[in-house]
Amino acid sequence: MVAISQGKVSKTLSGRRDAEGNGNINPATDQGKKNITTEENHLFKDAGKHAKLNDSGKAARLLERLTFPPSPFLLSGDKAENPAVEPEATAEAWPEPGPEWSKAFGVWGAAWEFHVYLFALIFLGFAVYATYFIGHELYVGLNQKYLGFCLNVVMLILGFTRAFVLFTDPYHQGDIIHNVLVMRVLWSLASPCLTSADCLVILALVETAKISLAPPKMQKLSFVLTIIIVHFILVLVTDFVVSEFVRAKAMLVLCQWFFIIWGAILGVGYFVLGYKLDQKLFGHKEIKSKHEVLYIRLIFASGLNNFVLCAMFIYASVSVFGVYSDAKFVDAWSWWIVQTCFLVSEVSSGILVFTVSAKRKSLKRKTDCEAKGECELDDLNISSNANKVGTATGRKQERKVSMFSRLYSKKASAKSQGKNEVPVPTNVGDSDHNMLTDLHEAKIEVYQAQEDV
């Protein structure tokens, strides 16, 4: 195409030169010729002013540009004068700014694969673990264990969605799966799953230990499920609306602050629950076992992790990573650190949920024993040991009394034999003698023999 345009230009120039040389000029184009001549005169005047335009090739190209309109095709000589401009990097079509991905991958290096695949494997482990317990409960029968079943379902959703997005299309680049909206929705489901899991754990422990943290209506499964469903609906609607209308980014702020407030309430609930469990089940003991102390500390750790997540959401919403930030791109390492901290907190929350929920069976057994008045096994063991010690002490005292009685009886019989008296019969039978009494009797006989000498 470039060669064709150059041919047209050269052909037009040669035609005009022939017309001028032969005098065959159309009167209709006389005025155009005068205009061209005027432009040429101005051109040569400008060329005289500038000494750098003495080259005839440059002057000819400049003359062609002034005489004819610019062609949409680049000529071979114009390539050096009009270099190609590299396209600028465009920001994501999402209110929250991200890194400049084309440069960030080179900055991170192996840290990117470490961040993506390590956490993907951990969340996949969560999904497998929850799936096993779901299948086991369905096989054995729920038997009104709806809280534990719902908890495992929520953890399955959390683990599967996180692992699927990290393995296939981490952080919605659209490289493998081009439907960015679907991937964004799957990624956003983690937030309501985390709060739902914490809420179900607290409710299960409250029912197991038979304690109260709130009014009775707020401690029912129906009330908790209502809040969980509202949180899921809010997240889904927000992602769909903001994907179509970026100006509706205030909905993202609403979702973040819903998580912050609800997560803080659950964190306080964990701390109050741990304190009341400690007072009810283990407060009467002077010495607590290591397992009891560890369980209470795990409950407190769950509340602390909730506060950490809330603090990170607050930082993300008000800093350069927020939806109202003026930054087009954020620093690559800062973004990597923040996202890694988020995933570490989520993994910690999942581990604590599984651990605290697993210990609920032993807590239930202890609570049931306490309701029947049979759970004070340690106190009963202590009292039984005390009774055994008392019985043994009494037996020792009786043995000592019998021993002294035997000694006195032997002494009296020895004196009676020396005086040709009949020994006084004793009430002690031969069956009561043992090795210790025989030894004492031998000592007494030796002592008496020394006295007779």
KELUM-918973 format. One record per residue (C-alpha): residue in one letter; x, y, z. Coordinates in pm, whole numbers, plus 50000, padded with zeros to 5 digits. Example, Ala and Ser with C-alpha at 12.3 -4.5 7.8 and 13.67 -1.06 7.14 Angstrom:
2
+------+-------+-------+-------+
: resn :  east : north :    up :
+------+-------+-------+-------+
:    A : 51230 : 49550 : 50780 :
:    S : 51367 : 49894 : 50714 :
+------+-------+-------+-------+
//
This chain:
453
+------+-------+-------+-------+
: resn :  east : north :    up :
+------+-------+-------+-------+
:    M : 50000 : 50000 : 50000 :
:    V : 50289 : 50235 : 50072 :
:    A : 50439 : 50166 : 49727 :
:    I : 50105 : 50238 : 49563 :
:    S : 50076 : 50576 : 49733 :
:    Q : 50429 : 50668 : 49636 :
:    G : 50351 : 50577 : 49272 :
:    K : 50047 : 50803 : 49271 :
:    V : 50246 : 51094 : 49409 :
:    S : 50530 : 51058 : 49155 :
:    K : 50284 : 51022 : 48867 :
:    T : 50101 : 51338 : 48967 :
:    L : 50426 : 51535 : 48992 :
:    S : 50544 : 51419 : 48648 :
:    G : 50209 : 51508 : 48489 :
:    R : 50223 : 51859 : 48628 :
:    R : 50580 : 51912 : 48508 :
:    D : 50487 : 51802 : 48152 :
:    A : 50189 : 52034 : 48150 :
:    E : 50402 : 52328 : 48255 :
:    G : 50674 : 52247 : 47999 :
:    N : 50437 : 52213 : 47700 :
:    G : 50220 : 52504 : 47794 :
:    N : 49912 : 52291 : 47812 :
:    I : 49764 : 52440 : 48123 :
:    N : 49394 : 52436 : 48176 :
:    P : 49254 : 52780 : 48241 :
:    A : 49045 : 52637 : 48518 :
:    T : 49359 : 52544 : 48703 :
:    D : 49538 : 52873 : 48643 :
:    Q : 49432 : 53011 : 48976 :
:    G : 49552 : 52693 : 49148 :
:    K : 49884 : 52732 : 48969 :
:    K : 49918 : 53086 : 49098 :
:    N : 49849 : 52969 : 49451 :
:    I : 50107 : 52695 : 49418 :
:    T : 50359 : 52944 : 49279 :
:    T : 50291 : 53179 : 49571 :
:    E : 50341 : 52896 : 49817 :
:    E : 50661 : 52797 : 49643 :
:    N : 50792 : 53154 : 49666 :
:    H : 50718 : 53159 : 50039 :
:    L : 50886 : 52825 : 50074 :
:    F : 51205 : 52936 : 49904 :
:    K : 51211 : 53255 : 50111 :
:    D : 51193 : 53045 : 50424 :
:    A : 51460 : 52817 : 50287 :
:    G : 51688 : 53117 : 50239 :
:    K : 51644 : 53219 : 50596 :
:    H : 51741 : 52876 : 50725 :
:    A : 52079 : 52751 : 50614 :
:    K : 52004 : 52398 : 50731 :
:    L : 51753 : 52343 : 50446 :
:    N : 52007 : 52355 : 50163 :
:    D : 51965 : 51990 : 50093 :
:    S : 51750 : 51953 : 49779 :
:    G : 51596 : 51625 : 49898 :
:    K : 51455 : 51782 : 50211 :
:    A : 51328 : 52085 : 50020 :
:    A : 51155 : 51860 : 49766 :
:    R : 50978 : 51664 : 50040 :
:    L : 50875 : 51985 : 50212 :
:    L : 50742 : 52118 : 49880 :
:    E : 50533 : 51805 : 49830 :
:    R : 50384 : 51834 : 50178 :
:    L : 50288 : 52200 : 50124 :
:    T : 50145 : 52137 : 49776 :
:    F : 49939 : 51824 : 49841 :
:    P : 49727 : 51711 : 50138 :
:    P : 49897 : 51456 : 50365 :
:    S : 49847 : 51095 : 50261 :
:    P : 49706 : 50846 : 50513 :
:    F : 49998 : 50619 : 50421 :
:    L : 50347 : 50677 : 50555 :
:    L : 50619 : 50723 : 50293 :
:    S : 50949 : 50544 : 50323 :
:    G : 51133 : 50864 : 50401 :
:    D : 50891 : 50964 : 50673 :
:    K : 50960 : 50664 : 50895 :
:    A : 51255 : 50823 : 51069 :
:    E : 51073 : 51153 : 51124 :
:    N : 50755 : 50997 : 51278 :
:    P : 50861 : 50717 : 51518 :
:    A : 50591 : 50484 : 51658 :
:    V : 50462 : 50584 : 52006 :
:    E : 50424 : 50307 : 52266 :
:    P : 50070 : 50275 : 52410 :
:    E : 50027 : 50390 : 52765 :
:    A : 49929 : 50139 : 53035 :
:    T : 49562 : 50157 : 53119 :
:    A : 49423 : 50113 : 53469 :
:    E : 49173 : 49844 : 53559 :
:    A : 48805 : 49910 : 53501 :
:    W : 48743 : 49879 : 53874 :
:    P : 48736 : 50153 : 54140 :
:    E : 49010 : 49994 : 54353 :
:    P : 49355 : 50069 : 54204 :
:    G : 49599 : 49787 : 54143 :
:    P : 49961 : 49754 : 54036 :
:    E : 50086 : 49804 : 53681 :
:    W : 50079 : 49436 : 53596 :
:    S : 50317 : 49448 : 53299 :
:    K : 50594 : 49579 : 53524 :
:    A : 50485 : 49418 : 53852 :
:    F : 50552 : 49060 : 53738 :
:    G : 50912 : 49150 : 53665 :
:    V : 50948 : 49320 : 54003 :
:    W : 50804 : 49029 : 54205 :
:    G : 50981 : 48744 : 54031 :
:    A : 50933 : 48416 : 54221 :
:    A : 50738 : 48594 : 54497 :
:    W : 50433 : 48599 : 54269 :
:    E : 50427 : 48219 : 54229 :
:    F : 50491 : 48177 : 54601 :
:    H : 50199 : 48404 : 54688 :
:    V : 49955 : 48244 : 54444 :
:    Y : 50023 : 47872 : 54464 :
:    L : 50102 : 47844 : 54836 :
:    F : 49770 : 47994 : 54940 :
:    A : 49588 : 47808 : 54662 :
:    L : 49706 : 47477 : 54808 :
:    I : 49609 : 47579 : 55163 :
:    F : 49257 : 47676 : 55059 :
:    L : 49228 : 47356 : 54858 :
:    G : 49310 : 47170 : 55180 :
:    F : 49026 : 47357 : 55353 :
:    A : 48785 : 47246 : 55080 :
:    V : 48894 : 46881 : 55100 :
:    Y : 48875 : 46878 : 55481 :
:    A : 48525 : 47031 : 55484 :
:    T : 48407 : 46796 : 55209 :
:    Y : 48515 : 46493 : 55413 :
:    F : 48313 : 46600 : 55717 :
:    I : 48012 : 46689 : 55504 :
:    G : 48014 : 46341 : 55349 :
:    H : 48065 : 46178 : 55689 :
:    E : 47775 : 46365 : 55846 :
:    L : 47547 : 46282 : 55554 :
:    Y : 47648 : 45915 : 55574 :
:    V : 47605 : 45884 : 55951 :
:    G : 47305 : 46115 : 55973 :
:    L : 47274 : 46474 : 56083 :
:    N : 47082 : 46397 : 56404 :
:    Q : 47007 : 46766 : 56454 :
:    K : 47370 : 46862 : 56395 :
:    Y : 47270 : 47140 : 56159 :
:    L : 47516 : 47395 : 56294 :
:    G : 47817 : 47175 : 56228 :
:    F : 47686 : 47083 : 55883 :
:    C : 47628 : 47448 : 55785 :
:    L : 47972 : 47539 : 55917 :
:    N : 48141 : 47281 : 55694 :
:    V : 47938 : 47394 : 55393 :
:    V : 48051 : 47755 : 55444 :
:    M : 48415 : 47648 : 55480 :
:    L : 48383 : 47440 : 55163 :
:    I : 48264 : 47748 : 54970 :
:    L : 48550 : 47954 : 55113 :
:    G : 48819 : 47700 : 55028 :
:    F : 48687 : 47612 : 54682 :
:    T : 48635 : 47969 : 54557 :
:    R : 48973 : 48091 : 54680 :
:    A : 49160 : 47790 : 54539 :
:    F : 48977 : 47800 : 54204 :
:    V : 49048 : 48170 : 54142 :
:    L : 49412 : 48148 : 54251 :
:    F : 49480 : 47843 : 54032 :
:    T : 49296 : 47960 : 53720 :
:    D : 49297 : 48341 : 53706 :
:    P : 49458 : 48508 : 54010 :
:    Y : 49332 : 48860 : 54075 :
:    H : 49116 : 48866 : 53760 :
:    Q : 49374 : 48919 : 53484 :
:    G : 49152 : 48752 : 53225 :
:    D : 49434 : 48541 : 53086 :
:    I : 49269 : 48198 : 53121 :
:    I : 48905 : 48276 : 53201 :
:    H : 48793 : 48586 : 53017 :
:    N : 48476 : 48643 : 53219 :
:    V : 48623 : 48876 : 53478 :
:    L : 48286 : 48938 : 53645 :
:    V : 48240 : 48571 : 53736 :
:    M : 48591 : 48549 : 53880 :
:    R : 48541 : 48868 : 54078 :
:    V : 48215 : 48737 : 54225 :
:    L : 48379 : 48409 : 54326 :
:    W : 48663 : 48597 : 54492 :
:    S : 48427 : 48825 : 54685 :
:    L : 48239 : 48533 : 54842 :
:    A : 48522 : 48480 : 55092 :
:    S : 48424 : 48776 : 55311 :
:    P : 48069 : 48657 : 55396 :
:    C : 48200 : 48301 : 55433 :
:    L : 48449 : 48409 : 55701 :
:    T : 48193 : 48600 : 55908 :
:    S : 47938 : 48320 : 55865 :
:    A : 48184 : 48058 : 55990 :
:    D : 48272 : 48265 : 56299 :
:    C : 47906 : 48328 : 56374 :
:    L : 47816 : 47956 : 56348 :
:    V : 48106 : 47855 : 56574 :
:    I : 48001 : 48102 : 56843 :
:    L : 47640 : 47988 : 56823 :
:    A : 47742 : 47621 : 56845 :
:    L : 47957 : 47682 : 57154 :
:    V : 47680 : 47884 : 57319 :
:    E : 47431 : 47601 : 57271 :
:    T : 47681 : 47338 : 57381 :
:    A : 47791 : 47510 : 57701 :
:    K : 47440 : 47645 : 57771 :
:    I : 47553 : 48001 : 57834 :
:    S : 47410 : 48333 : 57720 :
:    L : 47589 : 48607 : 57526 :
:    A : 47291 : 48805 : 57392 :
:    P : 46911 : 48811 : 57414 :
:    P : 46755 : 48470 : 57343 :
:    K : 46610 : 48582 : 57007 :
:    M : 46956 : 48677 : 56878 :
:    Q : 47099 : 48337 : 56974 :
:    K : 46868 : 48141 : 56744 :
:    L : 46977 : 47987 : 56414 :
:    S : 46700 : 48167 : 56223 :
:    F : 46830 : 48509 : 56330 :
:    V : 47188 : 48418 : 56242 :
:    L : 47090 : 48279 : 55901 :
:    T : 46909 : 48604 : 55821 :
:    I : 47227 : 48807 : 55876 :
:    I : 47432 : 48557 : 55675 :
:    I : 47195 : 48570 : 55378 :
:    V : 47183 : 48951 : 55384 :
:    H : 47563 : 48965 : 55376 :
:    F : 47584 : 48729 : 55077 :
:    I : 47317 : 48921 : 54884 :
:    L : 47488 : 49255 : 54954 :
:    V : 47821 : 49129 : 54820 :
:    L : 47672 : 48976 : 54506 :
:    V : 47459 : 49278 : 54418 :
:    T : 47752 : 49513 : 54475 :
:    D : 47982 : 49323 : 54240 :
:    F : 47724 : 49312 : 53960 :
:    V : 47628 : 49680 : 53993 :
:    V : 47982 : 49818 : 54020 :
:    S : 48097 : 49607 : 53725 :
:    E : 47834 : 49777 : 53507 :
:    F : 47845 : 50123 : 53667 :
:    V : 48182 : 50216 : 53812 :
:    R : 48035 : 50534 : 53958 :
:    A : 47843 : 50321 : 54208 :
:    K : 48166 : 50257 : 54399 :
:    A : 48001 : 50372 : 54723 :
:    M : 47847 : 50024 : 54738 :
:    L : 48196 : 49877 : 54779 :
:    V : 48252 : 50102 : 55079 :
:    L : 47918 : 49984 : 55221 :
:    C : 48027 : 49620 : 55187 :
:    Q : 48361 : 49689 : 55354 :
:    W : 48207 : 49864 : 55652 :
:    F : 47942 : 49595 : 55688 :
:    F : 48224 : 49343 : 55722 :
:    I : 48412 : 49570 : 55965 :
:    I : 48115 : 49619 : 56198 :
:    W : 47993 : 49258 : 56185 :
:    G : 48346 : 49123 : 56225 :
:    A : 48412 : 49346 : 56528 :
:    I : 48088 : 49224 : 56692 :
:    L : 48195 : 48863 : 56637 :
:    G : 48540 : 48941 : 56781 :
:    V : 48380 : 49076 : 57099 :
:    G : 48157 : 48769 : 57106 :
:    Y : 48462 : 48541 : 57099 :
:    F : 48621 : 48721 : 57394 :
:    V : 48302 : 48714 : 57605 :
:    L : 48247 : 48349 : 57516 :
:    G : 48599 : 48253 : 57619 :
:    Y : 48566 : 48433 : 57951 :
:    K : 48231 : 48274 : 58036 :
:    L : 48344 : 47927 : 57936 :
:    D : 48650 : 47962 : 58155 :
:    Q : 48444 : 48072 : 58453 :
:    K : 48172 : 47809 : 58416 :
:    L : 48368 : 47498 : 58332 :
:    F : 48716 : 47560 : 58465 :
:    G : 48688 : 47850 : 58710 :
:    H : 48638 : 47629 : 59018 :
:    K : 48963 : 47445 : 58959 :
:    E : 49279 : 47565 : 59123 :
:    I : 49495 : 47379 : 58874 :
:    K : 49384 : 47363 : 58508 :
:    S : 49507 : 47113 : 58255 :
:    K : 49706 : 47226 : 57954 :
:    H : 49428 : 47124 : 57715 :
:    E : 49173 : 47341 : 57896 :
:    V : 49404 : 47644 : 57895 :
:    L : 49486 : 47591 : 57526 :
:    Y : 49120 : 47571 : 57429 :
:    I : 49036 : 47901 : 57598 :
:    R : 49337 : 48064 : 57434 :
:    L : 49224 : 47942 : 57093 :
:    I : 48888 : 48111 : 57145 :
:    F : 49060 : 48436 : 57241 :
:    A : 49289 : 48401 : 56936 :
:    S : 48982 : 48377 : 56711 :
:    G : 48850 : 48704 : 56847 :
:    L : 49190 : 48870 : 56803 :
:    N : 49212 : 48751 : 56442 :
:    N : 48873 : 48909 : 56372 :
:    F : 49000 : 49243 : 56498 :
:    V : 49310 : 49213 : 56278 :
:    L : 49094 : 49153 : 55971 :
:    C : 48875 : 49452 : 56057 :
:    A : 49183 : 49675 : 56099 :
:    M : 49315 : 49565 : 55759 :
:    F : 48982 : 49642 : 55591 :
:    I : 48985 : 49988 : 55749 :
:    Y : 49337 : 50050 : 55620 :
:    A : 49248 : 49927 : 55271 :
:    S : 48941 : 50150 : 55253 :
:    V : 49105 : 50477 : 55365 :
:    S : 49454 : 50437 : 55214 :
:    V : 49581 : 50449 : 54856 :
:    F : 49416 : 50110 : 54797 :
:    G : 49066 : 50252 : 54859 :
:    V : 48799 : 50316 : 54600 :
:    Y : 48824 : 50694 : 54640 :
:    S : 49200 : 50702 : 54592 :
:    D : 49338 : 50929 : 54319 :
:    A : 49618 : 50688 : 54236 :
:    K : 49604 : 50523 : 53896 :
:    F : 49849 : 50249 : 53998 :
:    V : 49988 : 50144 : 54335 :
:    D : 50336 : 50026 : 54425 :
:    A : 50389 : 49660 : 54332 :
:    W : 50549 : 49547 : 54659 :
:    S : 50302 : 49741 : 54875 :
:    W : 50013 : 49572 : 54696 :
:    W : 50180 : 49230 : 54732 :
:    I : 50234 : 49276 : 55107 :
:    V : 49877 : 49390 : 55171 :
:    Q : 49725 : 49102 : 54976 :
:    T : 49954 : 48852 : 55148 :
:    C : 49851 : 48983 : 55490 :
:    F : 49486 : 48947 : 55394 :
:    L : 49533 : 48585 : 55287 :
:    V : 49737 : 48501 : 55599 :
:    S : 49455 : 48635 : 55819 :
:    E : 49197 : 48437 : 55624 :
:    V : 49401 : 48117 : 55655 :
:    S : 49443 : 48177 : 56030 :
:    S : 49070 : 48229 : 56065 :
:    G : 48997 : 47901 : 55884 :
:    I : 49242 : 47703 : 56098 :
:    L : 49097 : 47847 : 56420 :
:    V : 48741 : 47772 : 56307 :
:    F : 48823 : 47409 : 56235 :
:    T : 49018 : 47368 : 56561 :
:    V : 48764 : 47529 : 56793 :
:    S : 48480 : 47339 : 56627 :
:    A : 48664 : 47006 : 56660 :
:    K : 48707 : 47054 : 57038 :
:    R : 48332 : 47111 : 57075 :
:    K : 48266 : 46737 : 57127 :
:    S : 48483 : 46718 : 57438 :
:    L : 48321 : 47038 : 57562 :
:    K : 47978 : 46881 : 57512 :
:    R : 48074 : 46571 : 57711 :
:    K : 48202 : 46783 : 57996 :
:    T : 47887 : 46996 : 57996 :
:    D : 47659 : 46692 : 57995 :
:    C : 47849 : 46540 : 58287 :
:    E : 47820 : 46864 : 58478 :
:    A : 47445 : 46871 : 58420 :
:    K : 47419 : 46520 : 58575 :
:    G : 47651 : 46603 : 58863 :
:    E : 47914 : 46354 : 58745 :
:    C : 48170 : 46569 : 58576 :
:    E : 48381 : 46651 : 58880 :
:    L : 48598 : 46352 : 58814 :
:    D : 48911 : 46517 : 58941 :
:    D : 48748 : 46615 : 59270 :
:    L : 48608 : 46265 : 59309 :
:    N : 48947 : 46115 : 59244 :
:    I : 49102 : 46347 : 59501 :
:    S : 48841 : 46257 : 59763 :
:    S : 48874 : 45886 : 59690 :
:    N : 49249 : 45910 : 59722 :
:    A : 49207 : 46094 : 60050 :
:    N : 48978 : 45818 : 60175 :
:    K : 49230 : 45555 : 60073 :
:    V : 49507 : 45741 : 60251 :
:    G : 49291 : 45774 : 60562 :
:    T : 49205 : 45405 : 60558 :
:    A : 49569 : 45307 : 60520 :
:    T : 49666 : 45539 : 60806 :
:    G : 49399 : 45384 : 61027 :
:    R : 49520 : 45038 : 60949 :
:    K : 49876 : 45136 : 61036 :
:    Q : 49759 : 45277 : 61369 :
:    E : 49565 : 44960 : 61445 :
:    R : 49870 : 44753 : 61358 :
:    K : 50080 : 44964 : 61595 :
:    V : 49826 : 44918 : 61876 :
:    S : 49814 : 44546 : 61820 :
:    M : 50193 : 44535 : 61812 :
:    F : 50221 : 44715 : 62144 :
:    S : 49955 : 44491 : 62292 :
:    R : 50155 : 44187 : 62183 :
:    L : 50470 : 44334 : 62334 :
:    Y : 50303 : 44393 : 62669 :
:    S : 50150 : 44048 : 62663 :
:    K : 50487 : 43884 : 62590 :
:    K : 50654 : 44087 : 62861 :
:    A : 50388 : 43986 : 63112 :
:    S : 50417 : 43619 : 63017 :
:    A : 50797 : 43626 : 63059 :
:    K : 50763 : 43770 : 63408 :
:    S : 50504 : 43513 : 63499 :
:    Q : 50732 : 43229 : 63386 :
:    G : 51016 : 43366 : 63600 :
:    K : 50787 : 43368 : 63900 :
:    N : 50630 : 43029 : 63813 :
:    E : 50305 : 43202 : 63730 :
:    V : 50059 : 43102 : 63462 :
:    P : 50082 : 43334 : 63168 :
:    V : 49787 : 43553 : 63100 :
:    P : 49618 : 43446 : 62777 :
:    T : 49592 : 43708 : 62506 :
:    N : 49314 : 43766 : 62261 :
:    V : 49551 : 43785 : 61966 :
:    G : 49538 : 43483 : 61736 :
:    D : 49827 : 43324 : 61554 :
:    S : 49687 : 43439 : 61227 :
:    D : 49755 : 43800 : 61323 :
:    H : 50127 : 43744 : 61356 :
:    N : 50351 : 43860 : 61079 :
:    M : 50718 : 43909 : 61016 :
:    L : 50732 : 44247 : 61188 :
:    T : 50578 : 44121 : 61513 :
:    D : 50809 : 43819 : 61512 :
:    L : 51107 : 44048 : 61482 :
:    H : 50991 : 44255 : 61777 :
:    E : 50932 : 43944 : 61981 :
:    A : 51285 : 43826 : 61908 :
:    K : 51425 : 44156 : 62026 :
:    I : 51225 : 44134 : 62348 :
:    E : 51352 : 43783 : 62420 :
:    V : 51712 : 43892 : 62373 :
:    Y : 51654 : 44183 : 62607 :
:    Q : 51502 : 43961 : 62874 :
:    A : 51787 : 43711 : 62845 :
:    Q : 52037 : 43992 : 62908 :
:    E : 51842 : 44099 : 63218 :
:    D : 51845 : 43741 : 63360 :
:    V : 52220 : 43723 : 63318 :
+------+-------+-------+-------+
//
